[in-house]
Amino acid sequence: MTGSTRERYDAVVIGGGHNGLVNAAYLARAGRKVVVLERRHVVGGAAVTEEVVPGFRFSVFSYVVSLLRPEIIRDLELPRHGLEILPLESTITPMFNGDYLGTWADHDQTRQELVRHSRRDAEAYDTYGRLMHHMAMAVKPILAMVPPDPTSLAPSDLRGMLKFGRTFRSLSRTHFHALYKLMTMSSGDFLDEWFETDVLKATKSASGIIGTFMGPRTPGSAYVLLHHYMGEIDGAFRAWGFAKGGTGAISTAIANAARAAGAEIRLNAPVSRITTSNGRVTGVVLENGDQLQANVVVTSLDPKRSFLALMSEDELPDEFVQDIRRYRIRGSSGKVNLALHELPDFTCLPGVGAHHRGAVSISPSMRYVETAFDDAKYGDFSRKPYMDIVFPSVIDPQMAPPGKHVMSVFVQYAPSNIRGGWDAAKREAFGDAVIDAIEVFAPNIRGAIMHRQVLTPQDIEDITGLTEGNIFQGELALHQLFFLRPAPGWAKFRTPVRGLYQCGSATHPGGGIMGAGGRLAAIEIRRDGVR
C-alpha cells in the first residue's frame, strides 16, 4: 500500500456507470461537493464505447437506448453535452423457410407486412399497440416515484400508497385486468391471447426474456415485455435508438453534465471498503489506501457487491444481510461484437438494404426461443440462441473505417453458472455457436469477420463488476420490483447505515440505460438534508 491521503467531500459516489453519474450530476447541481469513483479507465459501467480493434468502435456491452428518462435528458441538458439519438428504423426476423417478418417505422408498411402473414394479426396489432401504450402511460408515473413502504404509517408513505392506488384506480376494468396479466403471465401466454402468427409472437416474446433467466413461457416474463415497452424517444413509446458514438456517448454526455455542475470524476479509482462508525457512514477507502471522508456515500454497484464485498456483515442487520443474500442475480446473457469487411447478406432480404439500419431478431419461432432457454436451464449455453443484432456503423459511419462495419450481437442464453464454469474453450465454443446460428440466415457471415470479441457473463463481471454479469443488477421478477427492490423495507434508496444510499439498477425502477435510480436517490438525499 502506498502512502495514503485524506480528503473531505459532501458526497462520494461509488461507480461511474450511468446511474452513478446521474446521481452525481443532480447532487452537484444542488451545490454538493461530489466525487465519483470509477475503477476502470473509462466512465459508463456497461454503457461504454471502446475501440476494441484499431478503427472499429464498439458499444461493448449495452448497445441500444430507449429507457433513458426524458426528465433526465431535459434537466441535465444532455443534447448540449453531446447526446444525439439516432432511430432504429425496423426489426426484421428471418424465418427458416426463407421468408421474414418485418416491422417498420412506417405504420402502413408494417400493416402491409403483417397482412402478408395474417390479416387477423394485422387487425389485432393496432389494438394491441393501443393497449400496451395505455399500460405504459399508466405505469409511467411509477417510474418517477419513490416506492412507499406499505408497512409504514409515516405521512410520506401513506401519501405514496395513495398515489400508487390512484394510478390503478384510474384504470378501467379492462385495462386493470390487462395490467394484472402483464404482471403475472408469461410473455408467450400473453401474446397467445392476441396473435396467431408464430414468428410474430416469438419476436415480441423475446422482449420479455432480455437480461433475465426466464423463457418466453416463464410466468412473470410478460412484465419484462412491458418494462421494455415503456422506453420512449421524443415521446414515442416502444421507440428504440442508437446513441451516435455508441452507448459510451450517453455516459460521456452525463459525465460532461456532472462536471459542468461541479462534480469531480476519478478514473482508475477502485474502492476497497465503505467505512462506518456507530451506525453511520464515514467515507470510503480506495485500493491504493487513500481515504475519502463524507457524510453521504452513494453506491451504484449491485447490492451483493455493495453490502457483502465492501462492508463487514456485522455493520448491517442480520435480516438485511439475509435479504441481500437471497436477492436473485443470475447472469443469462452474453455479447459478441464483430468487425466486418462486409455486411451480412440475409437470404430473406438479399443485398444491403434498409433492414441493416434496424435490428435483426433471431427468433424464428416460439419453439426456437423456448428451446434456447432449455439449454440454459440445464447449465449450458444455447446452441441455437436468441439474438438481437444491430449494425451501428450503418447508422453512424464513424463507428468503423470506410467500407467496413461493426456488428453487435446480444445473446440469450449464456448462464453465469454454466456447468464447470466458464473458460477460454467454452468462450470460443459459445462464440462459434453464435456464428453458426447467424450463418443459417446469412451464409456469408463467417467469411466477413475480421475480428470477433466474445463476452460471457464471467467476462462481463470481471470487466464491469456486475455480479454474475447480470445487466439489470438483479432480475425483474415480481418479488423484486417496486417496494421489494432490492429488499423489503429498503426500496427508498436508503440503507440500514445512516448516510449510505444506493442508486444502481438494483433499485426501483430497474435495469436498462434509464438513470431513474440515480435521479430518485439524489432527490431522497436532498430531502434528508444530509451534508
Secondary structure, DSSP 8 states (H G I E B T S, - for coil): -----EEE-SEEEE--BHHHHHHHHHHHHTT--EEEE-SSSSSBTTS-EEEEETTEEEE-S---B--S-HHHHHHTTGGGGT--EEE--EEEEE-TTS-EEEEESSHHHHHHHHHHH-HHHHHHHHHHHHHHHHHHHHHHHHHTS----TT---HHHHHHHHHHHHHHHTS-HHHHHHHHHHHHS-HHHHHHTT---HHHHHHHHGGGTTTSS--TTSTTHHHHHHHHHT-EETTEET--EEETT-THHHHHHHHHHHHHTT-EEESS--EEEEEEETTEEEEEEETTS-EEE-SEEEE-S-HIIIIIISS-GGGS-HHHHHHHHHS-----EEEEEEEESS---BTTB-SS-GGGGSEEEE---HHHHHHHHHHHHTTS--SS-EEEEE-HHHH-GGGS-TT-EEEEEEEE---TT-TT---HHHHHHHHHHHHHHHHTT-TTHHHHEEEEEEE-HHHHHHHH--GGG-TTSS---GGGSGGGSSSTT--SSB-SSBTEEE-STTSTT-SSS--HHHHHHHHHHHHHT--
